[in-house]
Amino acid sequence: MTPSPRFVRGRILSFRDDPRLVGERAASLIEDGAIRIEDGQVAAVGEARAILAHAPPDAAIDDHAGKLVMPGFIDAHIHYPQTRVIGSYGAQLLDWLQKYTFVEEQKFADPAHCEAVARFFLDELARQGTTTAVVYCTVHPESVEAFFAESERRGARMIAGKVMMDRNAPPLLRDTAQRGYDESKALIARWAGRGRLGYAITPRFAVTSSEAQLAAAGALAREHRDAYVQTHLSENFAEIAFVKRQFPWAKTYLDVYARFGLLGARSLFGHCLHLEETEVAALARSDSIAAFCPTSNLFLGSGLFDKQRLDEANVRVALATDVGGGTSYSMLQTAAEAYKVLQMNGQSWPGFQAFYQMTLGNARALGLQSRIGTIEPGREADLVVLDSRATPAMAHRMESHDGDLSEELFVLMTMGDDRAVAQTYVAGRGVKGG
Ligand SMILES: [Zn+2]
């Protein structure tokens, strides 16, 4: 028995390709469209008239007239244990870690705490229209267990991993090279590829790992080709100087990761702000991904991401919140801040490019474009429904809107946040209450 299908009606917007390369024809909009969802997947999409003509008489139809229905947002870099650190005053990266983050992360030795925070975090992502995220847990395997168990219960597509740290962190947050390897290996065996879950091997950054630990992370990456690698790179000048002191043989920061086999098409490097030319070239050569985290880079005073430089060098880029260094869970607000960062460097970022990046662009960065990031038959039915008139100020602004879609998207990202997210669907199920 197949369960009866669900129908979602609205203005269906999905990207076919990168607007930076192919222009406005990258976007596909059906003004009065509908999606037929079966078993958590898109079974059909098209004009509402045609799709709904085949609806059974008792079919569930969610009518989002006038609102945009898009693929759910994808956040390429976020820390779930930092939900109570967000908005911590007055520090740059290394002090911020010591003063706030490393204190908070120690609480994740307690599985009950992990479970409670995982529930809050996944609720919040759903409220913001984010349906997939690449997530740092803490050094405690319990934090990963709790996160994956809760994600699985919700049927959400999530990628996460245990932080590996064996030096320059408080004793209670340290593993060892061997323990970090063993615990990561056991978590991969238990969770990687289970349902919609993926694993990311997660040495936090070169500052907090010994050479033995980075070698262990590289061994894990070789032994598990489907796993991702996530870490931080070139965020802050004090951090870069520290790494160069700690690894005197390395010509650049990225050299440290390269030496241990951590570059590649499934490797995500958070920040990438102050790169040397050879680092840009090495990221491009290895197909590695640079995660652009604008609210975090501004909040911690780290620097301005040079997207044009990376685009021109053919480095793959993803967009991310980096909560709790980042200050918003909202991918809309993150895109707005990305636009401002690029403005400071004389670079542009139209609405089409931003919404492409949050959906298909980030899906491609993760190699998941055959599963998520677009609305077409066979894709998983992760969707966000957006209201461009969600607040009085947005409705007022939209009164002067002349129907141009790129402009509407730009207003949505500049003025929108969770209030503009009318509904979120995870595998075809509406998850934003009310
Ligand atoms: Zn981060």
Boltz pocket constraint, residues with backbone or C-beta under 6 A from the ligand:
constraints:
  - pocket:
      binder: B
      contacts: [[A, 77], [A, 78], [A, 79], [A, 232], [A, 270], [A, 322], [A, 323], [A, 325]]
      max_distance: 6.0
